[in-house]
Amino acid sequence: MYKRPPLEGEVRIPSGCAISAVISKDGNRFCGEGIIKSMIPMHDRSNGLGGGFAAYGIYPDYKEFYAFHIFYNDNSDRIQCENFLKDGFEIVKAENIPIKKIPEITNVPLIWRYFVAPLSSVLARLQIDEKEYIARTVMRINTQIGGAYVFSSGKNMGVFKAVGFPEDVGRFYRLDEYAGYMWTAHGRYPTNTPGWWGGAHPFALLDYSIVHNGEISSYDANRRYIEMFGYKCTLQTDTEVITYIADYLLRKQGLTLEETASVIAAPFWSTIDKKPEKEKKVYEFLRTVYPSLLITGPFSIILGFEGGLMALNDRLKLRSMVCAEKDNMVYIASEEAAIRAIAPNVSQVYSPAGGEPIIVKVKEGKF
């Protein structure tokens, strides 16, 4: 018997991945239970091959130290990596990251956490600042020490990720026991790359973290350019390069968040031509100097950093993103349902235009 194909609206086709973020503009710290809850309505946007969270303000007792979160294949890899770290850092604390064993999360690697400070003698010998030394250290471990992967390296923040649905990953890492002033989350639906622990989002370097919904068609051009400046893309997913682009533009090049957005989601030339003369010159400069860092393809991203976040769609807005506010809280997610799961009475619900950055910062001195 003939069976007609389903009509539009009768089939749910996830537009690849789910993202969510919550931030307190007053710098008030709150537990991770809410961000986990926000991911549940977006369950079908993931397929269980990756989930993760980034949390800011969670290590107040060690806020002056860099927190390395590292996956190991086995103890021999851990010993090799620790010996390497001891040559360049003071290690003030080393421990297993606490987890709760659940049946939904399997094939668990060794997951360790280190609070470290670069040795001043090493920085003086290399004549670089500590952030550059941290970035180089992360690249070296991830490319030269087999079986070791640094997936978080900022101060007073941490990334927690795994192969699994995000709500299960949150329980696995016991995130309801942490408190931070900002949380971001991701549920992965990999299309062109494998699902593995290192490939789950967020991706992070120093205090920058990225969660991303979409697909980067410009990945090879972006990767070839950024690797000229010491970055190494080894994690088998296109999203990794966005993190390094953000670090390069913001930390190394000293661009503002708005300028960074105008590089990676640059306006069309026809749009630039219509800008007032002063703005036009800025846009022309950015597009001319950084053409290889324009990210093409559908995307919505949330960039986390110390003291705030930036949410951004591609310039054609090919991926969904919804924002809302209530009191001192700002919520961002792929779907409004995710926001109302934790803040049912939010006001000022809106969707940013393509290429329009939404920048939220914590009040000075509150984080």
Secondary structure, DSSP 4 states (H G I P E B T S, - for coil): ---PPPPTTSS----S-EEEEEEETT---EETHHHHHHHGGGGGG--SS-EEEEEES--GGGTTSEEEEEEESSHHHHHHHHHHHHHHEEEEEEEEPP----TTS-S--EEEEEEEEE-HHHHHHHT--HHHHHHHHHHHHHHHSTTEEEEE--BSEEEEEESS-HHHHHHHTTGGG-EESEEEEEE---SSS---GGGSSPEEETTEEEEEEE--TTHHHHHHHHGGGT----SSSTTHHHHHHHHIIIIIS---HHHHHHHHTPPPHHHHTTS-HHHHHHHHHHHHH-GGG---SSEEEEEEETTEEEEEE-TT--S--EEEEETTEEEEESSHHHHHTT-TT-EEEE-PPTT--EEEEPPTT--
